[in-house]
Amino acid sequence: MTHERIEGVRADAYDLVVVGAGPAGLAAAATAAAAGLTTLVLDENAAPGGQIYRAVTSTPVSDRRILGTDYWHGAGLVEAARRSGAEIVGGAVVWSLDRDLQVGVSHGGTARMIQARRVIIATGALERPFPIPGWTLPGVMTAGGAQTLLKSSGLVPDGRAVLAGTGPLLWLLAAQLLRAGVTPTAILDTTPRSNHWRALRHLPGFALSPLLAKGLGLMREVRAQVEVIGGVTGLAAEGSDRLRAVGFERAGENRRIEADQLLLHQGVVPNVNLAMAAGVEHRWDPLQLCWSPVLDADGGSSVPGIAVAGDGAGIAGARAAEERGRLAAVAAVRALAPSASVADAGAVRRSLRRQERGRAFLDTLYQPARQFRMPADDTIVCRCEEVTAGQIRATVALGCEGPTQMKSFLRCGMGPCQGRLCGLTVTELIAEARGCTPETVGYYRLRAPVKPITLGEMAGTPAGTAAVKAVVRG
Amino acid sequence: MFRRLPDIEAGSVTIRVDGVPLAARAGDTVTAALLAGGHDHCRTTAVGGVRRAPYCLMGVCFDCLVTIDGVGNRQGCLVPVRDGMVVDTQRGKREVGR
């Protein structure tokens, strides 16, 4: 499909390896390669763009109005990264990164180790877990998932689609579906009423952001065409073999809407698996309610040589991600090629601050309600191992103190997704049951491989003398 | 259920799903092709044996797992379709050698 997929990784060592070809990764790569660093970008998707600019160079959606001008901004980022001389490899799954800056990557069925002098982790965000009864049924999908299908394949929901949750993406998806000729049956807004009051004090900051006008415009466009039901305090996906209806609670009353598709969203959180497995220190963010890496002003992490940029460094949106990518790349250039010409870090920082403006308003307004983060006992929390919230609370009653210890009771977090879809819920559930902070409870101890590779691929990686001695007898 | 926008055609690529030919568009992922082809779910789970469909479409939930060209537990949402590709849906847990 694109030339990136066929070529593969050309060399065994690079000045800079960037993991992720979204806005942060692309901007970082363009900056570093233009300054003369040998730069490799690895992304598990076939084409660059990340999730926000997914398939921006290959989407079959030709009517540019449908996805909107903010989406098409990504094409310029891809173009700049390609022109810079950075090597961009799609379909490349990074499954390991260690303190020696060795990057384990699998591409086209072959695994290998790449040596970097600097690494920028730009693995972005994923949608916050939304554990409600029935969220594992066929017919239930994330709003971001439906948006990905639209961007990359021009697919839209067929039949009655209900959108539910809170956050800007829900409104953007509704608008994009409407422009594509699909009218959602309803939007169930779970934004807690009390958040509006708490967010008010951050409004002056947000008023300076271009996002205010954009957001209001989107909401107007959607409200004119779709029934929006606000103040929703309970949600359930109903059906036995697939979704048949969406049940919801509002003002103490229970109602249900028949539906073929339920699209859920309650914000995005950093995708921490690679950074944590590499040993990068993280802390709990009490406003965004997620783990974020501890970083210096350039995005440098607690592991020398590893920086984190983009939404993986804490959620701030696509434009801020770009600036963070540039900032981390400038630092890499300064360290590896002090005499090279590169952008002034101060100017990039100023631009970043502009892009981050008003974030506190969005974070406060769209902070999801407690009952949608810590569900009732009979709700599945770990989708892979099918573990319920009640089982998790019961292990705490038995004396289990944290997510890693809990694995040996329940296998929770040990399925194929490796905790990506349950980790935050588990941390908050245990913290609540123990009456302590999420920071005290901690997260799963993550280890490479952070993505699955076959035994054959692993066995086929070239091993040094020390590695062979460690496992071969005699 | 998902459908293609009216001006977008499938048909440039044919894959086989559980032995049955399925037309797809070059550029589709395996998961997109399955959803557009009316496959309501792509596997039954290893633990409870219940039906499961793709959830995140971005490589993190692992609910789109399928067997592709004989290799089990592949993330269908990350693999582009290729003409002649053989896709098998998964029932329950994997077995050694599959």
Contacts between the chains, C-beta under 8 A, distances in Angstrom:
chain1	res1	chain2	res2	distance
A	1	B	26	6.6
A	1	B	27	5.8
A	1	B	80	5.9
A	5	B	80	7.7
A	44	B	59	5.8
A	44	B	78	5.6
A	45	B	59	7.6
A	45	B	78	6.5
A	46	B	29	7.9
A	46	B	78	8.0
A	46	B	80	4.9
A	51	B	58	5.5
A	55	B	27	7.6
A	58	B	27	5.6
A	60	B	5	7.8
A	60	B	8	4.8
A	60	B	25	6.9
A	60	B	27	6.7
A	61	B	5	6.9
A	61	B	8	7.8
A	62	B	7	6.9
A	91	B	78	7.7
A	91	B	80	7.7
A	93	B	78	7.7
A	126	B	56	6.9
A	126	B	58	6.8
A	126	B	60	4.7
A	127	B	56	6.6
A	136	B	50	7.5
A	136	B	52	6.4
A	136	B	55	8.0
A	137	B	51	7.8
A	137	B	53	7.9
A	138	B	40	5.3
A	138	B	41	4.2
A	138	B	51	5.3
A	138	B	52	6.7
A	138	B	53	3.6
A	139	B	40	7.6
A	139	B	53	6.9
A	140	B	53	7.8
A	140	B	55	7.1
A	141	B	53	7.3
A	141	B	54	6.9
A	141	B	55	5.7
A	141	B	56	7.8
A	141	B	57	7.3
A	142	B	55	6.2
A	142	B	56	5.3
A	142	B	57	7.4
A	144	B	56	7.0
A	144	B	57	7.3
A	144	B	58	6.6
A	145	B	54	6.9
A	145	B	55	6.4
A	145	B	56	5.2
A	145	B	57	3.6
A	145	B	58	7.0
A	146	B	57	7.8
A	148	B	57	4.2
A	148	B	58	5.9
A	148	B	77	7.9
A	149	B	2	6.1
A	149	B	32	5.9
A	149	B	35	6.8
A	149	B	57	6.1
A	152	B	27	7.2
A	152	B	28	7.8
A	152	B	29	6.9
A	152	B	32	6.6
A	153	B	4	7.4
A	153	B	8	7.8
A	153	B	25	6.7
A	153	B	27	7.0
A	153	B	28	5.1
A	153	B	29	7.4
A	153	B	32	4.0
A	153	B	36	6.8
A	154	B	4	5.7
A	154	B	5	4.5
A	154	B	8	4.0
A	155	B	2	4.4
A	155	B	3	6.9
A	155	B	4	6.0
A	155	B	5	7.6
A	155	B	32	6.1
A	155	B	35	6.4
A	155	B	36	5.6
A	156	B	2	6.6
A	156	B	3	6.4
A	156	B	4	8.0
A	156	B	5	6.2
A	157	B	1	7.1
A	157	B	2	6.0
A	158	B	1	4.2
A	158	B	2	5.7
A	158	B	3	4.1
A	159	B	1	5.4
A	180	B	5	6.0
A	181	B	5	7.6
A	181	B	6	7.9
A	241	B	51	5.7
A	242	B	40	6.0
A	242	B	41	7.3
A	242	B	51	6.9
A	242	B	53	7.9
A	260	B	1	5.8
A	261	B	1	7.0
A	271	B	60	6.9
A	383	B	55	7.4
A	383	B	61	6.8
A	383	B	63	6.7
A	384	B	47	7.8
A	384	B	62	6.7
A	385	B	47	5.9
A	386	B	45	6.7
A	386	B	47	4.5
A	386	B	48	5.1
A	415	B	46	7.9
A	415	B	62	7.3
A	416	B	62	3.8
A	416	B	65	6.7
A	416	B	73	6.8
A	417	B	60	6.4
A	417	B	61	5.6
A	417	B	62	4.5
A	420	B	60	4.5
A	420	B	61	7.0
A	421	B	55	7.8
A	421	B	56	7.7
A	421	B	60	6.9
A	421	B	61	5.3
A	452	B	73	6.6
A	454	B	71	7.0
